[in-house]
């Protein structure tokens, strides 16, 4: 996988910066946000450095598809998957600083048993 030595998230994926990991495999790392906006707030990042979603190509589609499947699996494991009623989670992607994001491409699954109770926006 590609690695950018100046990228914060590549450093987290490589274990150079500590994090509270909830999942790790050869393609992805998922860890708890250091400033959570919800009771459950996890970032899922590919080990492959992708500057932004705007830089993705067709060759990235299988990797990004597997990332979405991982997000759904983690939501289930973390107890925030949609099971009807008021349950569920939010999955966000941000591209660029104007969107409130910083590179690289990553997913933000956030949620809680009751979205209203836990203030997920």
TASUL-V752411 format. One record per backbone hydrogen bond with DSSP energy under -1.0 kcal/mol. CO is the residue of the C=O (numbers start at 1). NH is the residue of the N-H. Records with the same first field share a line. If there is no record, write none. Layout:
CO->NH  NH
This chain:
4->7
7->11
8->12
9->13
10->14
11->16  17
12->15
19->21
20->32
23->30
27->47
28->25
29->45
30->22  23
31->43
40->111
41->33
43->31
44->107
45->29
50->105
52->55
53->56
57->60
58->61
60->64
61->65
62->66
63->67
64->68
65->69
66->70
67->71
68->72
69->73
70->74
71->75
72->76
73->77
74->78
75->80  81
76->79
84->87
86->115
90->110
92->108
96->101
97->100
107->44
109->42
110->90
111->40
114->118
115->120
